[in-house]
Amino acid sequence: MESIIPTEYDRELQPKTLDVGSSPFDLLHHQDQGAFSQSSTSSAELSDRNSFVSIDTMASTEEDKPPRGSRRRGLTVTQHPKVVDQDNIERVQGEKEEKKELVETATNDIGEDAAADAPRPGMADIRGQIHGLQQDVVNDSDSDSDSLPQQSHRSTMVSINSFLSSASNYDLLLERLGAPDSEHAGSPSPPPLPPQEDEVNADLTDEDIDWEFWSKVISDFDSVAKSEPKVLSTHVQRGVPPALRGMIWQLFAKSKDNKLESQYMQLLKQESVYEKAITRDLERTFPHHDYFQTKDGQEALFNVVKAYSLYDTDVGYCQGIAYIAGPLLTNMPEEEAFCVLVQLMNRYTLRGHFTPNTDLLHQRLYQFDGLLRDHLPHIARHFESQGIRSHMYASQWFITLFAYKFPLDMVFRIYDVVLADGIDILHRISLALMEKNQSTILSLDFDVLVHYLKNEMLEMYECETSGLIREAYKINIATKRFNKLAKEYQVEVAKANTETEIVEALRRQNKALSETIRQLETTTRDQGRENALVASQLIESKMEIARINDENDALRQQAHDLKKALETLPTEVESRVREEMEILCTKNAALVQRNSALEDQLAYMENMLIDMKVKYAESENDRESLRQRLGELKRMMGGN
C-alpha cells in the first residue's frame, strides 16, 4: 500500500512508498537499526509492526481514499522509515489476518474516542488487546533479538500509552499520521509536505534522540513543560526530531485553533491589495530552496502571507513575513503554519518588527548593541570606529529569524529554541555568531565587513549545526541587564519623543511665524503697490492742478480783456452801426434804382415776348395754309 508518511523526496518532490508492514510509531521509537543482523532486525521490525497492527489498519484505509486534493493538509513526518524485508512480511501475514477483526475493533474505538476528544471508555481493554498482540508476535520472534527489541517494544508501548492518554495531542498526531477520524474520513488525502533539508540535525544521530521523552512531550506537553522545564530545554537545545518538529512547534506556540484555521480558509477566498507585491517577491524568497521555487511551494507561501495581510491589516505585508512563514510550511500544512505565524506575531511579539514605527525592532537592536559592548567590547569598538550600526546587518536577523541568508537546517534549530524559550534567545544567538567570528570581524574594514556580516557569518558552523545553539546557551545574559537596556531605550525614546514634541512645537510655531511673516510681506507688498499707485495718482493730480491753474490764469486774463472790451464796446458799436447803416442805406438806394431799371427791362422783355408769340401764331397759320395748298397740288398732280 502507499504510505501516508512522507519519507525522502526525489527531484520532482514526489514521495516514495513504504513497505506494507511499517508502522507510524516505528518512526518514533525504532529508527534505522541497520547495525543489527538481518535476522534480529527483521524480528524487531516484525514485533514492532504487529504490536501496532491497529495503527497499521488505520493507515491501510488510505488505499480506498480518492486522489489527493489540492489543499495541502499533509504530514510533517520526514524521518526515513525502515524498509522491511518482503519475506518477513509474508511470514507474518497469516498472523495479522487472524487478529485483524479484533484489531480493527480496537482501532475503531481509538479513532472514535480521538475524534470525540472525550474520556475513552474501555481504553484499558484496548491497550490490553494491543499488548496481547505484541506479546504473541514477540514470542514468535527469533531468540537472538530479545534484548534490544524487547526494550524497544517496552519503550514503544509506553509511548503509545502516553499518546492515548491525551485526547487533544493524540488527535493531532492521528491527523499528522493520516489516521481517519470522524471529521476527515471522507476527505481526499492531500499531497505530503516538502521534505526538510537532508542536513537537518546531521550531527544529531538517532541514538541521541530520546523518543520516549518526546512522545511524553506530545502526549502531555503542559505537564512536561511545568514539571521538567530544564530537561525539555536541554532536549530542545540538542534539536527537536524532524519527524516531530511541526507538532512540537505548535505545542510550544499553543497555536492549535480550529476557529483560526477556518478563518484562514475564509481569508483565502478574499482579495488582498498586496497580492501583486507578494507575487513579485515570491521568486526572491528562498531562491536556493527547491520547494519554494515550485508552483506548490510558491502557492502555499502566497496563501499564508496573503491571509496574514488580510488578518492583520495594520501590519499588512512585508517580505520579511514570507521568510518567517517559509520554515513553518516545510514542517506543517498551510492552515497550521498560519496559526503558528499568528502566534509568532502576537504571543512572541514579532509583530512589533513589522508595524510602521518598528519600535520593538529598534529596542531589540538597542539591547543587542548594549550586550555587544558588555560581552564583546573589542568588536563594539571596532564597529564604532568603522561606522557600523546594528541595523545595517542585524535587523534582517531579527526580522526574519535568520531565515534571510542562513540555510534552513540552521533556521529550523533557531525556530526550535525561539518557540521554546522566546524571542529574546535571538540576542544570545547573535552574540554567539559575533564571538565565533570575532577574529575575522576585527580584521575587516567597512565595505567588506558589512558584506561579511550579512552573508558569511555562518561559515564557521557549516560542519556542526548544533554548535551555534550550544554556544548561544553558554552566553549568560543577566535579566536585570537585559531589562535595564530595554528601560534605557524606553527612556531615550521618551526623551527623544519629548525633544521631538518640543522640536515639533517649535516647528509649528516657526511655521506659524513664517506664515505670519509671509502674510505681512504680502500685505507690505500690497501696500507698497497701493502707495506707488497713490503716489502716481498724486503726481498726476498735482500736474492736473498746475494745468488747471494755468487755464484759470488764462481765463482770468481773458475775462479782464473782455471786461475792458465791454467798457469801450458801446461807443464803437454805435459808430460802427451808424457807418454800416449809412453804407446799407447807400447800397439800398442803389439796389432800388437797379430794381426799378430791371422792372422796366422786364416789362420791355414781356412786351417783346408777346410780339414774338403773335408773330409765331401768324407763321403757324401761314404754314398750315401752305400745307393745305401743297396737299391740294399733290392731289391735283395725282389726278392727272
PESULQUI-V605218 format. One record per residue. N is the residue number from 0. SS is DSSP state (a for helix, b for strand, c for the rest). PSI is psi in whole degrees, -180 to 180 (999 if undefined). BURIAL is + if it has 24 or more other ideal C-beta (glycine too) atoms within 12 Angstrom, else -. Layout:
# PESULQUI-V605218
N:SS:PSI:BURIAL
N:SS:PSI:BURIAL
This chain:
# PESULQUI-V605218
0:c:161:-
1:c:132:+
2:c:146:+
3:c:2:+
4:c:117:+
5:c:133:+
6:c:-121:+
7:c:153:+
8:b:144:+
9:c:-171:-
10:c:-24:-
11:c:13:-
12:c:34:+
13:c:134:-
14:b:142:+
15:c:168:-
16:c:152:-
17:c:161:+
18:c:160:+
19:c:-41:+
20:c:-2:+
21:c:134:+
22:c:146:+
23:c:-34:+
24:c:-13:+
25:a:-33:+
26:a:-26:+
27:a:-24:+
28:a:-15:+
29:c:66:+
30:c:127:+
31:c:63:-
32:c:45:+
33:c:-7:-
34:c:-19:-
35:c:170:-
36:c:169:-
37:a:-45:-
38:a:-44:-
39:a:-38:+
40:a:-47:+
41:a:-42:+
42:a:-45:+
43:a:-41:+
44:a:-42:+
45:a:-37:+
46:a:-47:+
47:a:-43:+
48:a:-47:+
49:a:-27:+
50:a:-21:+
51:c:39:+
52:a:-24:+
53:a:-40:+
54:a:-38:+
55:a:-38:+
56:a:-40:+
57:a:-42:+
58:a:-32:+
59:a:-22:+
60:a:-11:+
61:a:-24:+
62:a:-31:-
63:a:-1:-
64:c:151:-
65:c:172:-
66:c:155:-
67:c:139:+
68:c:-176:-
69:c:-21:-
70:c:132:-
71:c:92:+
72:c:67:+
73:c:-152:+
74:c:164:+
75:c:-1:+
76:c:109:+
77:c:7:+
78:c:145:+
79:c:121:+
80:c:168:+
81:c:147:+
82:c:122:+
83:c:141:+
84:c:138:-
85:a:-36:-
86:a:-42:-
87:a:-35:+
88:a:-46:+
89:a:-33:-
90:a:-34:+
91:a:1:+
92:a:-42:-
93:a:-41:-
94:a:-38:+
95:a:-39:+
96:a:-39:-
97:a:-35:-
98:c:7:+
99:a:-44:-
100:a:-45:-
101:a:-42:+
102:a:-41:+
103:a:-38:+
104:a:-46:-
105:a:-41:+
106:a:-43:+
107:a:-39:+
108:a:-43:+
109:a:-45:+
110:a:-41:+
111:a:-41:+
112:a:-40:+
113:a:-40:+
114:a:-36:+
115:a:-17:-
116:c:46:-
117:c:169:-
118:c:140:-
119:c:106:+
120:c:140:-
121:c:20:-
122:a:-33:+
123:a:-39:-
124:a:-42:-
125:a:-46:+
126:a:-38:+
127:a:-38:-
128:a:-45:+
129:a:-44:+
130:a:-39:+
131:a:-41:-
132:a:-40:+
133:a:-44:+
134:a:-37:-
135:a:-44:+
136:a:-37:+
137:a:-39:+
138:a:-29:-
139:a:-7:-
140:c:166:+
141:c:145:+
142:a:-25:-
143:a:-4:-
144:a:22:+
145:a:-43:-
146:a:-67:-
147:a:-43:+
148:a:-41:+
149:a:-40:+
150:a:-39:-
151:a:-38:+
152:a:-42:+
153:a:-43:+
154:a:-40:+
155:a:-43:+
156:a:-40:+
157:a:-40:+
158:a:-47:+
159:a:-35:+
160:a:-41:+
161:a:-35:+
162:a:-47:+
163:a:-14:+
164:c:-15:+
165:c:114:+
166:a:-46:+
167:a:-47:+
168:a:-31:+
169:a:-43:+
170:a:-43:+
171:a:-43:+
172:a:-43:+
173:a:-42:+
174:a:-40:+
175:a:-38:+
176:a:1:+
177:c:10:+
178:c:135:+
179:c:145:+
180:c:-178:+
181:c:-23:-
182:c:-33:-
183:c:12:+
184:c:-34:+
185:c:-1:-
186:c:149:-
187:c:153:-
188:c:121:+
189:c:168:+
190:c:154:+
191:c:163:+
192:c:160:+
193:c:153:+
194:c:153:+
195:c:171:+
196:c:142:+
197:c:-25:-
198:c:0:+
199:c:129:+
200:c:38:+
201:c:-29:+
202:c:8:-
203:c:102:+
204:c:167:-
205:a:-34:+
206:a:-24:-
207:a:-16:-
208:c:126:+
209:c:90:+
210:a:-33:+
211:a:-41:+
212:a:-46:+
213:a:-35:+
214:a:-35:+
215:a:-37:+
216:a:-45:+
217:a:-40:+
218:a:-35:+
219:c:70:+
220:a:-47:+
221:a:-41:-
222:a:-44:-
223:a:-44:+
224:a:-31:+
225:a:-40:-
226:a:-29:-
227:c:56:-
228:a:-38:-
229:a:-41:-
230:a:-43:-
231:a:-43:+
232:a:-40:+
233:a:-44:-
234:a:-38:+
235:a:-41:+
236:a:-35:+
237:a:-20:+
238:c:130:+
239:c:135:+
240:c:132:+
241:c:-33:+
242:c:-26:+
243:c:0:+
244:a:-48:+
245:a:-41:+
246:a:-44:+
247:a:-42:+
248:a:-43:+
249:a:-35:+
250:a:-44:+
251:a:-44:+
252:a:-13:+
253:c:50:-
254:c:-9:+
255:c:114:+
256:c:103:-
257:a:-36:-
258:a:-42:-
259:a:-37:+
260:a:-40:+
261:a:-40:-
262:a:-37:-
263:a:-45:+
264:a:-34:-
265:a:-37:-
266:a:-32:+
267:a:-25:+
268:c:-12:-
269:c:165:-
270:c:143:-
271:c:144:+
272:c:-12:-
273:c:6:+
274:a:-43:-
275:a:-43:-
276:a:-41:-
277:a:-46:+
278:a:-40:-
279:a:-33:-
280:a:-10:+
281:a:-48:+
282:c:-22:-
283:c:-7:-
284:c:125:+
285:c:58:+
286:c:-20:-
287:c:8:-
288:c:121:+
289:c:-42:-
290:a:-41:+
291:a:2:+
292:a:-1:-
293:c:166:-
294:a:-44:-
295:a:-45:+
296:a:-44:+
297:a:-36:+
298:a:-43:+
299:a:-45:+
300:a:-41:+
301:a:-45:+
302:a:-46:+
303:a:-45:+
304:a:-41:+
305:a:-45:+
306:a:-39:+
307:a:-35:+
308:a:-30:+
309:a:-32:+
310:a:-42:+
311:c:88:+
312:c:-24:-
313:c:-36:-
314:c:-45:+
315:c:-122:+
316:c:139:+
317:c:144:+
318:a:-28:+
319:a:-29:+
320:a:-37:+
321:a:-36:+
322:a:-30:+
323:a:-39:+
324:a:-29:+
325:a:-55:+
326:a:-31:+
327:a:-41:+
328:a:-24:+
329:c:-3:+
330:c:-6:+
331:c:164:+
332:c:170:+
333:a:-50:+
334:a:-35:+
335:a:-38:+
336:a:-38:+
337:a:-44:+
338:a:-42:+
339:a:-39:+
340:a:-43:+
341:a:-42:+
342:a:-41:+
343:a:-40:+
344:a:-43:+
345:a:-61:+
346:c:-36:-
347:c:7:+
348:c:23:+
349:a:-18:+
350:a:-33:+
351:a:-13:+
352:a:-15:+
353:c:-3:+
354:c:160:-
355:c:-38:-
356:c:-13:-
357:c:41:+
358:a:-42:+
359:a:-37:+
360:a:-44:+
361:a:-37:+
362:a:-44:+
363:a:-37:+
364:a:-38:+
365:a:-44:+
366:a:-40:+
367:a:-41:+
368:a:-44:+
369:a:-43:+
370:a:-34:+
371:a:-39:+
372:a:-36:-
373:a:-47:-
374:a:-34:+
375:c:70:+
376:a:-32:-
377:a:-43:-
378:a:-41:+
379:a:-44:+
380:a:-38:-
381:a:-43:+
382:a:-41:+
383:a:-41:-
384:a:-31:-
385:a:-5:+
386:c:26:-
387:c:128:+
388:c:150:-
389:a:-31:+
390:a:-15:+
391:a:-25:-
392:c:-36:+
393:c:-19:+
394:a:-39:+
395:a:-28:+
396:a:-48:+
397:a:-36:+
398:a:-43:+
399:a:7:+
400:c:42:+
401:c:7:+
402:c:-11:+
403:c:-42:+
404:c:-23:+
405:c:149:+
406:c:152:+
407:a:-28:+
408:a:-38:+
409:a:-37:+
410:a:-39:+
411:a:-42:+
412:a:-37:+
413:a:-41:+
414:a:-38:+
415:a:-53:+
416:a:-32:+
417:a:-48:+
418:a:-29:+
419:a:-45:+
420:a:-4:+
421:c:169:-
422:c:-21:+
423:c:-13:+
424:a:-19:+
425:a:-32:+
426:a:-41:+
427:a:-44:+
428:a:-42:+
429:a:-43:+
430:a:-38:+
431:a:-40:+
432:a:-45:+
433:a:-45:+
434:a:-41:+
435:a:-33:+
436:c:17:+
437:a:-48:+
438:a:-41:-
439:a:-43:-
440:a:-44:+
441:a:-16:-
442:c:-2:-
443:c:150:+
444:c:-179:-
445:a:-62:-
446:a:-50:-
447:a:-35:-
448:a:-43:+
449:a:-44:+
450:a:-41:-
451:a:-44:+
452:a:-33:+
453:a:-31:+
454:a:-22:-
455:c:14:-
456:a:-26:+
457:a:-2:+
458:a:-27:-
459:a:-22:+
460:a:17:+
461:c:-34:-
462:c:-7:-
463:c:96:-
464:a:-26:+
465:a:-14:+
466:a:-43:+
467:a:-47:+
468:a:-43:+
469:a:-46:+
470:a:-29:+
471:a:-40:+
472:a:-13:+
473:a:-20:-
474:c:126:+
475:c:118:-
476:c:116:+
477:c:134:-
478:a:-39:-
479:a:-44:-
480:a:-42:-
481:a:-46:+
482:a:-33:-
483:a:-42:-
484:a:-39:+
485:a:-43:+
486:a:-40:-
487:a:-42:-
488:a:-43:+
489:a:-39:-
490:a:-45:-
491:a:-39:-
492:a:-44:-
493:a:-43:-
494:a:-44:-
495:a:-38:-
496:a:-40:-
497:a:-48:-
498:a:-39:-
499:a:-41:-
500:a:-43:-
501:a:-48:-
502:a:-40:-
503:a:-40:-
504:a:-45:-
505:a:-38:-
506:a:-42:-
507:a:-42:-
508:a:-45:-
509:a:-39:-
510:a:-41:-
511:a:-43:-
512:a:-41:-
513:a:-39:-
514:a:-40:-
515:a:-45:-
516:a:-42:-
517:a:-42:-
518:a:-42:-
519:a:-42:-
520:a:-40:-
521:a:-44:-
522:a:-42:-
523:a:-43:-
524:a:-41:-
525:a:-44:-
526:a:-38:-
527:a:-45:-
528:a:-40:-
529:a:-43:-
530:a:-42:-
531:a:-41:-
532:a:-43:-
533:a:-42:-
534:a:-42:-
535:a:-43:-
536:a:-36:-
537:a:-44:-
538:a:-44:-
539:a:-39:-
540:a:-42:-
541:a:-42:-
542:a:-38:-
543:a:-40:-
544:a:-42:-
545:a:-42:-
546:a:-41:-
547:a:-39:-
548:a:-41:-
549:a:-42:-
550:a:-40:-
551:a:-41:-
552:a:-42:-
553:a:-42:-
554:a:-36:-
555:a:-44:-
556:a:-41:-
557:a:-41:-
558:a:-41:-
559:a:-42:-
560:a:-40:-
561:a:-38:-
562:a:-43:-
563:a:-41:-
564:a:-38:-
565:a:-30:-
566:a:-37:-
567:a:-7:-
568:a:-43:-
569:a:-47:-
570:a:-47:-
571:a:-40:-
572:a:-43:-
573:a:-43:-
574:a:-40:-
575:a:-39:-
576:a:-40:-
577:a:-46:-
578:a:-44:-
579:a:-36:-
580:a:-39:-
581:a:-43:-
582:a:-43:-
583:a:-39:-
584:a:-43:-
585:a:-47:-
586:a:-37:-
587:a:-40:-
588:a:-42:-
589:a:-40:-
590:a:-37:-
591:a:-43:-
592:a:-45:-
593:a:-39:-
594:a:-40:-
595:a:-41:-
596:a:-39:-
597:a:-38:-
598:a:-40:-
599:a:-44:-
600:a:-38:-
601:a:-42:-
602:a:-40:-
603:a:-45:-
604:a:-40:-
605:a:-43:-
606:a:-42:-
607:a:-38:-
608:a:-41:-
609:a:-42:-
610:a:-41:-
611:a:-46:-
612:a:-39:-
613:a:-46:-
614:a:-36:-
615:a:-44:-
616:a:-40:-
617:a:-41:-
618:a:-33:-
619:a:-41:-
620:a:-42:-
621:a:-42:-
622:a:-41:-
623:a:-40:-
624:a:-41:-
625:a:-39:-
626:a:-42:-
627:a:-42:-
628:a:-37:-
629:a:-39:-
630:a:-43:-
631:a:-41:-
632:a:-42:-
633:a:-37:-
634:a:-39:-
635:a:-41:-
636:a:-33:-
637:a:-33:-
638:a:-31:-
639:c:999:-
